[in-house]
Amino acid sequence: MSCARMTRSKCALVAVVMVMGLPTLSHAMSMTEALLLAEKVDPAVNGSLALLDAERELGKQERATRLPQVNAVAGIRETDAKVTATPFGAGFNERYQSWDASVELRQPLFRFDFFARGRRANALDELAEAGGIVREQVLIYRVAERYLGVLQAKSALRLAQSEADAVSRSLGDTQKRYDVQLIPGTDLKEAQARNDLAQANLIAAQQQLDTAQDLLDESTGQGYADLPDFPANATLPALDDDSREVWLQRVMTENPNLRAARANVQVAKANADSRMSSAMPEIDVVASHGRQDSSDSMIGSAGNNSVVGLELRVPIFASGGNRSRVKEADARRRVAEGELDSAIRSTQRETRRFLGDVQTSRLQVSAFERAVASAEAAEQATRYGYEAGKRTMVDVLNAQSATTEARRNYDQARFGHLLSMLRLKQQAGALSIEDFKTMDQLLQPASAREATQ
C-alpha cells in the first residue's frame, strides 16, 4: 500500500519501523511480538544496557590493579647556568637545552589485600550481572502488565458498552410503558438515572483503554495495534509446583535482588580487608630504561640508564587516617549484612504472598465464573417476572447491574491470575519469553471472537 492511500501518521509509523528494522504488524500483535518490540523501542532498554556495560567494567578495573603498569615520562628543559668555578679553571656562564625520556614498568609484588581485590572483582562481576537480570525481569513484567492491561481495558469497554446498550433498551421500554400509564414515573426516573450512569461508565472505560494503550505504546511503539482477545473459556495455566517450600528455595537461590545483596556483602568485606592493607608494607618490582642528554652543556653528558630492582614502601604515620578508614569500611560491611538479612526476610514474605495470590486468584476465577452463571440466571428470571407483571423495571435494572458486575469481577480475576503467575516467576528471576509464548496460546484473534458473536 502506498503512502497516498494511508494516513500521514500511519506512513510515519511504517517508515520508523522499517528504519529500525522492526516488523510491521499486519495482524493482531502477540505478547511475544510485543516483548521483541519493547527490547528495541522501550526507552528504558538503552539505559539499562549502558548501565550493564558500565558495571561490567568495574571488575576489570579492579583486576587491573594487580597487573603490570607501564608509564613513559619525557621532558625537555632550557637551562641558564652560572658556574663560579670548576676543577679545570675559572667559572663560566652558559645557556643550553637538555632532555630525558624513560619508560617504567611496575609490577605489584606484594599487597596485603591481593586476595581481597580478587574477591572484590568477582563480586563486582556478580553485582553487574544480577543488576542486569533485575532490569531485564522488570522490562518483561512491564510489557506483560501493559499488554494484559490493554486486553483487560478492551474487555471492560465491551462490558460497559453492552451494559449501556441494555440499559438504553430498558429505558426505551420503560418510556413506552410510562406513556401508556402502565408503570409509575418513579420507574422512568430510575431507568433514566441508570442510563446516565451507564453512559458515564462507558466514557470512563474508554478513557481507561486510551491510558492503557498509551502505556503499551510507550514500551512497544505499537500500543494501538490490534490485539487478540482472552476468551472466557480459556484454560488458565497452572504452576509446575505449588509447594511453598519449593518456591522459597527457588527464590532464595535465583532471586536477582538477593544475588545483588549477597554480592554487595562480598564487596563490603573486600573493602574492609583492603582498608586494613593501607597500613601494611607494599613491595613492587620496578624496571625502567631511559636516556638523559645534556651534551649541549660544557660539562654535560649523554647516556642510557637501565634499572631493575625491588621497591619497598612502609607507611609509618598517617595521623589516624588509616584506622578511621578501617572502621568506616567495617561499619559499611555491617550495613551490607543488615541489608542482606532484611532483603532475605522481605523476599520470603513477598514470595509467600505472591504464591498465595496465585492460589487465591485461581479459586476466585472459579467462584466468579459460577457467580456469572448465577447472575445471568437471576437476570433472566427477573425479566420473566417483569413480563408477567410481578417484578418492576427497577428489579430488572438491578439484575442487569449485578450481571455486569459479576462479569467484570470474573474478568479482573482472570487477568489478575495471569499477572500473579508472572509476578511469582519474576520473583524467582525466571520470567522469560517462553512465558509469553504460553500466554499467546491462550489468546484468540479478534476476528475469531467476532465470528462467534
N, C-alpha and C positions, 0 to 999 in steps of 0.2 A: 504494500500500500504506500502510495506517495504521500509526502507531507501536505500536498494540496488537498488531500481528502481527509486529513487528520487535523485535530485542533492544535493550536500552537503549543500548548502545554504538553500534549502527548508527543509531538515531534521532539520537543526539548528533552523529554524523558528518554525516548528511544535513543537520541543522539548521545546523551550522557551514558546510558547503559552500554552502547556499542563502544564508546571510547574507553570505558573502564573494563571492558572485557567481560561484563556480566550478562547472564542470559536474559533475553526479553521473554516475558511470560505471555503466552497466548492461551493459557489455561489457568485453572484455579491454582494458586500458589500453595504448595505443600509446606508443612513445617520444616522439612529438610531443606527445601529451597530457601525458605526464609532465613534459616541459620547460615547457609552458604553466602547469601547476600549480605547478611549482617557482618560476617567476617571481613567483608571488603568495604562496607558502607558505614557501619556504625562508627560514630565519631570517637568513641572510647577505645576502639581497637588499636589505632595507630599509637595513641599514647601508651596503651598497655604494652605493646610490642617494644616501643622505645624504652620504657621503664625496665622491661625484662632484659634487654640488651645492656642497659646501663648497670643493672645489678649483677649481671654475669661477669662484668669486668672487675668487680671488687675482689673476687677470689684470685683472679690473675694478678692483680696489683699486689695482693698480699704475698703470693708466691714469689713475685719478682724481688722482694726484699731479701730473699735467701740466695739469690743468684748473682753472678758477677756483674759488676757495674764498670763501664768503660767511659772515661771522660778525656777530652782533649782541651788543652789550655795553650794559648798563644798570646804573645804580647810584643809590642814594639815601643821603644822609648827614645826620646830625644834628650840627651844629657849635655848640660853645660857645666863643666868641671873646672875647678881651680886647684891645682896640685902645688902645694908650697915647697915640697922637697921630695926627692927620690933618691934611692941608693946610688944612682949614677950621676947625680949632679943637681943643678938648680931645678926649681919647680917650673910649671908651665900652665897655661890656660888652653882649654880645648872644648870644642863642641862636636859631638859625634852621635850617631844613631847605633842602637843595639836592639837585638830581638832574641826571643827564645820561644820554643814550642815544645810541648811534651804531650805524651799520651799515657794515661794511668789506668791500670786495671786493678780493681779492688774486689776481692772475694771474701765475704764474711766467713770466717773460720769457726768462730765460737760466739754464740749468743745464748744466754740463759733461756730464752724463750723460743729457740728454734722449733721445738715440737709444738709449742703453743701457736706459733704462726701457721704451721701446717694444719692444726685443728681448726684455727680460725678461717683459713682459706676454704677448707671443706665445708664448714658451717655456713659461710657466705654463699657458696655454691648451692647448698640445700635451701637457704633462705630465698635465693633468687628463683629457684625452680618452684618452691612452694608458693611464692607470691604470684608467679605466672599462672599456676593452676587455680589459685583463688580467683584471679581476674577472669580466667577462661570459664570457670564454673559460673561466675556472676553473669557473664555475657550469655551463656547458653540458657540459663534460667530466665534472664531478662527477655530474651527472644520468645521463649515458650510462654511466659506470662503475658507478654503483649499480644502474641498471636492468639492465644486462647481468650484473651480479653476482648479481642475483636469478635471472635466467634460468639462469645457469651453476649456481647452487646448487640450483635445482629439477632441472636435468638430472643433477647429481651425486647428488641424493637418489633419483631414479628408478634410476640405475645401482646405487646402494647397495642399494635395495630389491630390484632384480632379482637382484643377487648374493646377497643374504640368502635370497631365495626358492629360488634354485638350490642353494645350499649346504644349505639345510634339506631339500630333496628328496633331495640326495645323502646327507645324514645319515640320513634315513629308510630309504633303500635300503641303506645300509651296515649299519644296525641289523638289518634283516631278514636280510641275508646273514650277519651275525655270529651271529644267533640260530640259524641252521641250520648254523653252523660251516663256511661256505664261504670266509670270509676271517679273517685273524688279528685279534687285539684291537688291534694297533697301528694298523690301518686305521681302526677305530672311534674310537680316541682322536684320530687325526689329523683325522677328519671332525668330531668334536666341537669340537676346537680351532679349526678353520676356521669352524665355525658361530658360536662365541663371538666370534671376530674380526669376522665379517660383521655380527653384531648390534651390536658396538661401533662399527663404521664407519657403520652406519645411524644410530645415535644422534648421532654426530659430524656426519654430513651434515645431519640435521635441525637441529642447533644452528647450523651454518653458514648454513642457509637462514633461520632466525629472525634471525640477526645481519644478514644481507643485507637482509631485509625491513625491519628497524628502520632501517637506514641510508637506504633508499629512502623510508620513511615520513617521516623527518626532512626530506627535501627536498620531497616531494610531498603529504604528509598522507594518502596513499592507498597506502602501501607494501605493504599486504596485499591489494590489489585483484588480481583475476585478470589474468594477463599472457599474451600469446601465446607460442608456442614458436619455437625456432630449429631448423627441420627439418634433418636430417642431409644432405639432398640440396640444400640451398640453395646457389645460386651466389654465391660471395663477391665483393664489389665489388672493382674494381681501381683503382689510381691513374690519373688522367688523364695523368700523365707520371712515369716512374720514374727520370728523369735526375737524378743528384746535383747537377749544376751548376744545373739549373732550380730545384730546391728550395732550394738555398743562396741563389740570387739572390732568390727569392721571400721567403725568411725574412729575409734581410738588409734587405729593403725594408719588409716588413709586420709583422715580429715586434713586438708591442706593448711588450715589455720593452726591446728595443733602442731603440724610439722614445722611451720614457721616459728611458733613459740618455742619449740624444742631447739631449733637452730639458734634462736636468739639467746637461749641459755648457754649454748656452747660458745657463741661469740663472746658473751659476757665473761665466761670462765677464762677463755683465752686472753681476753683483755686484762683480766686481773693478774694472770701469770706474766703477761708482758710488762705490766707496770712494775712488778717486782724485779724484773730484769734491768730496769733503768738504773739500779744501784749496783749492778754486777759488772765485773770486768768484761771487756769486749776484745777479741783478737781478730785481726784481718790479715790476709795475705795480700801484699801490695807489690805490684810490678809496674815499673814505669820506664819509658825511654824518651829522651828529649835532646834538644840541641840548643846551645846558647852561643850567640855570636855578638861579640863586642869588639871585633877586629878593627873597626874604624878608629878605635882609641889608640893612642900611642903606647899604652900599657895594657891594651885589651887582649882578648884571646877568643878562640872559637873552638868548639869541640862538642862531642856527643857524650851523653850520660845515660847509662842503663843501670837500674836498681831493682833488685828482688829482695824482699825481706818480710818480716812479721811486724805488725804494728799493734801495740797493746795500749788500751785506753782504760783507765781505772778512775771511776767517779769517786771523789773524796768528800766533797761537801756541797750540798745543794740548798741549804737554808731551810730544810724540812719539806721542800717541794716534792721530792720523790715519795716520802712517807705519805704525804697528803694525797698524791695521785693513786697510791696503792689502796688507801682507804676509800677513795672515791670509786675505784673500779670494783672493790669488794662490795660496796653498797649497791652498785648497779647490778652486780651479779645476783644479789638477793632480790632486787626488784624484778629481774627477769624470771627468777624462780617463782616468785609470788604470782607474776602474771601467767606463767605456765600452769600453776596449780589452779588459778581462777579460770583459765581457759578450759582446762580439763573438766572442771565441775560444771561450767556453763554448757559445754558441748554435750556432756552426758545428759544434762537436764533437757536441752533442746532436742537431742536425739529421741529421748523418751516421748517428748511432746509431739515431735513430727511423726513418729511411729503411731502414737495414739491418734493423731489427726487422720492418718491413712485408714486406720481400722474403724474409726468413728464415721468418717465420711462414707465409707463403703456401706455401713449399716444405715446411714442417713439416706443414701441413694435408694436402697430397698424400701425404706419406710416412706419416703416421699413418693416413690413410684406407686405404692399402694394408696397413698393419700390422694394422688391424682385420679386414680380409678374411682375412689370413693366420692371425691368431689364431683366428678363427671356424672356419676350415677345419681347423686343428690340433686345436681342441677337439672338433670332430665326429669326426675320425679317432681321437682318443683314446677317445671314447665307444664307437666301434665296436670298438676293441681291447679295451676293458673288458668289453663284452658278449660278446666272443669269448673272454674269459679270458686275453688276452695283456697287458693293462695293469691296473694297480692303481687303487684309488679315490684314492690319493694323486696319481697321474698325472692323473686326471680333475679333482681339485680344483685342481691346479696349472694345468691348461689353462683352467679357469674363471677363475681369478685373472688369468691372462695376458690373456684376452679382455676382462675388465672393465677392467684397467689400460690396454689399448690403446684401448678406447672412451673412457676418462677422459682419456687424453692427446690423443685426437682432439678431444674437446670443448674442452679447455683451449686447444688450438692454434687452433681456430676463433674462440672468444671473444677470445683474445689477438690474433688478426689484426685483428678489428674494432676493438679498443681501440688497437692500434698505429696504424691508419689515422687514427683520431680524434685521437690524440696528435700525430701528424705535422701534421695540419691545425691543431690548436691552436697548435703551434709557429709556424705561419705566420700566426696570427691570423685564420684563415679558417673556423673551426668555426662552423656556423650551423644553424638549424632545418631547412634543406634536407638536411643530412646525416642528420638524424633521420628525415625522410620517406623517404630512400633506405633506411635501416635497416628502417623499417616494412614496406617491400615484401619484405624477406627473411623476415619473421616470419609465423607461421601460427597462427591461433586454436587454442586448446587443444581446442575441440570437433572441429576437423578432425583433430588427432592422435588423439583418442580414437576417431573414426570409422574410422580406418585400422588400429587395433590389433585 
